[in-house]
Amino acid sequence: MMRNSSSPNFGDPFFHALRRCRSEQHTSRGRKRKIRIFEPSRGSDTPQTRALKNFRFLWRYTLLLAVPQAVPSQVVADSPLAGEGSWVQPDRETLLTRLERVYAAGDCTASPPPKAGIFAEAETGVAARNIAAEIDGGPSDRFDGTGYCFLEFPGQRGSALEGQFFAQPPEVRLAEPDSGGTSRNQAFETERLRDWLDVGLS
Ligand SMILES: Cc1cc2nc3c(=O)[nH]c(=O)nc-3n(C[C@H](O)[C@H](O)[C@H](O)COP(=O)(O)OP(=O)(O)OC[C@H]3O[C@@H](n4cnc5c(N)ncnc54)[C@H](O)[C@@H]3O)c2cc1C
């Protein structure tokens, strides 16, 4: 298992949960599980694959979970909005960029918060309310850096890693996984499918 400063920073609870999940799998299925080693395909040469190729020396590990370093897309890196690291760097609370009346939200922006849909959704709402406030003079809004990420464990038990990602270091907690956590995750998915894609689940 690799922790890397360029990986999404979910904090220690995430890694404790992974370890627990892994030991539960060993207990229930024995220790004869074959572990596959990921190797980037030949011929590809990107910053991500170059980084992964450097993990070859780690093949002695029983388990390696590697997250490729996030890099901005070329269109973002080339834009006049790009700042440090070629990411867009809006004010992280108002989402306003250095250009007047231009807002940025989601994966094109620098972390924190982590690059995840839940943050993209929250940031976009704040940016939209601030744009509306500029136009109509209504109340403005600020993003506070809180968010969560669902985790599913064996046995239909779910939990969410929740936290305040603007804190230094991020203040993150993981609730004990249970069936209520799984229900919450399913309700979340149902809501998003309905509200974003107009898809109903029977
Ligand atoms: C495998 C995977 C699993 C994930 N799982 C989760 C999860 O469980 N929970 C979670 O919260 N997040 C998850 N994420 C992260 C989540 O998908 C992103 O954080 C989220 O989609 C970011 O939204 P966004 O709108 O900022 O960017 P995107 O969803 O990437 O949208 C950007 C859009 O811009 C378009 N685009 C790109 N270049 C151009 C161009 N030049 N011109 C026009 N359009 C362009 C793209 O086609 C795309 O439609 C996952 C991501 C991946 C890759």
The ligand as a Tripos MOL2 file, in Angstrom:
@<TRIPOS>MOLECULE
LIG
   53    58     1     0     0
SMALL
NO_CHARGES

@<TRIPOS>ATOM
      1 C1        -12.7260    5.7600  -11.9010 C.3       1 LIG1
      2 C2        -13.2180    6.9410  -11.0900 C.ar      1 LIG1
      3 C3        -14.0250    6.7070   -9.9850 C.ar      1 LIG1
      4 C4        -14.5020    7.7790   -9.2430 C.ar      1 LIG1
      5 N1        -15.2930    7.5270   -8.1510 N.ar      1 LIG1
      6 C5        -15.7800    8.5350   -7.4430 C.ar      1 LIG1
      7 C6        -16.6480    8.2910   -6.3310 C.ar      1 LIG1
      8 O1        -16.9610    7.1540   -5.9910 O.2       1 LIG1
      9 N2        -17.1150    9.3560   -5.6340 N.ar      1 LIG1
     10 C7        -16.7980   10.6370   -5.9810 C.ar      1 LIG1
     11 O2        -17.2830   11.5760   -5.3240 O.2       1 LIG1
     12 N3        -15.9840   10.9020   -7.0250 N.ar      1 LIG1
     13 C8        -15.4660    9.8930   -7.7590 C.ar      1 LIG1
     14 N4        -14.6350   10.1430   -8.8250 N.ar      1 LIG1
     15 C9        -14.2460   11.5280   -9.1140 C.3       1 LIG1
     16 C10       -15.3240   12.2480   -9.8880 C.3       1 LIG1
     17 O3        -15.6720   11.4950  -11.0450 O.3       1 LIG1
     18 C11       -14.8050   13.6360  -10.2980 C.3       1 LIG1
     19 O4        -14.2810   14.3030   -9.1750 O.3       1 LIG1
     20 C12       -15.9120   14.4780  -10.8980 C.3       1 LIG1
     21 O5        -16.4400   13.8410  -12.0440 O.3       1 LIG1
     22 C13       -15.3850   15.8630  -11.2730 C.3       1 LIG1
     23 O6        -16.3890   16.5710  -11.9530 O.3       1 LIG1
     24 P1        -16.0120   17.7090  -12.9460 P.3       1 LIG1
     25 O7        -17.3170   18.1820  -13.5240 O.co2     1 LIG1
     26 O8        -15.1210   18.7000  -12.2890 O.co2     1 LIG1
     27 O9        -15.1290   17.0400  -14.0930 O.3       1 LIG1
     28 P2        -15.5280   15.8980  -15.1190 P.3       1 LIG1
     29 O10       -16.6160   15.0270  -14.5700 O.co2     1 LIG1
     30 O11       -14.2400   15.2530  -15.5160 O.co2     1 LIG1
     31 O12       -16.1430   16.7070  -16.3330 O.3       1 LIG1
     32 C14       -15.3260   17.4240  -17.2250 C.3       1 LIG1
     33 C15       -16.0250   17.4150  -18.5710 C.3       1 LIG1
     34 O13       -15.3060   18.2760  -19.4650 O.3       1 LIG1
     35 C16       -15.2170   17.6250  -20.7180 C.3       1 LIG1
     36 N5        -14.0410   18.1550  -21.4210 N.ar      1 LIG1
     37 C17       -12.7330   17.8600  -21.2070 C.ar      1 LIG1
     38 N6        -11.9530   18.5550  -22.0660 N.ar      1 LIG1
     39 C18       -12.7990   19.3070  -22.8200 C.ar      1 LIG1
     40 C19       -12.5990   20.2350  -23.8870 C.ar      1 LIG1
     41 N7        -11.3780   20.5380  -24.3380 N.pl3     1 LIG1
     42 N8        -13.6870   20.8080  -24.4120 N.ar      1 LIG1
     43 C20       -14.9310   20.5230  -23.9730 C.ar      1 LIG1
     44 N9        -15.1810   19.6600  -22.9630 N.ar      1 LIG1
     45 C21       -14.1290   19.0610  -22.4020 C.ar      1 LIG1
     46 C22       -15.0880   16.1560  -20.3720 C.3       1 LIG1
     47 O14       -15.4810   15.3680  -21.4680 O.3       1 LIG1
     48 C23       -16.0650   16.0270  -19.2040 C.3       1 LIG1
     49 O15       -17.3680   15.7770  -19.6340 O.3       1 LIG1
     50 C24       -14.1610    9.1030   -9.6000 C.ar      1 LIG1
     51 C25       -13.3560    9.3270  -10.7150 C.ar      1 LIG1
     52 C26       -12.8890    8.2610  -11.4610 C.ar      1 LIG1
     53 C27       -12.0130    8.5100  -12.6730 C.3       1 LIG1
@<TRIPOS>BOND
     1     1     2 1
     2     2     3 ar
     3     2    52 ar
     4     3     4 ar
     5     4     5 ar
     6     4    50 ar
     7     5     6 ar
     8     6     7 ar
     9     6    13 1
    10     7     8 2
    11     7     9 ar
    12     9    10 ar
    13    10    11 2
    14    10    12 ar
    15    12    13 ar
    16    13    14 ar
    17    14    15 1
    18    14    50 ar
    19    15    16 1
    20    16    17 1
    21    16    18 1
    22    18    19 1
    23    18    20 1
    24    20    21 1
    25    20    22 1
    26    22    23 1
    27    23    24 1
    28    24    25 2
    29    24    26 1
    30    24    27 1
    31    27    28 1
    32    28    29 2
    33    28    30 1
    34    28    31 1
    35    31    32 1
    36    32    33 1
    37    33    34 1
    38    33    48 1
    39    34    35 1
    40    35    36 1
    41    35    46 1
    42    36    37 ar
    43    36    45 ar
    44    37    38 ar
    45    38    39 ar
    46    39    40 ar
    47    39    45 ar
    48    40    41 1
    49    40    42 ar
    50    42    43 ar
    51    43    44 ar
    52    44    45 ar
    53    46    47 1
    54    46    48 1
    55    48    49 1
    56    50    51 ar
    57    51    52 ar
    58    52    53 1
@<TRIPOS>SUBSTRUCTURE
     1 LIG1         1 GROUP 0 **** ****
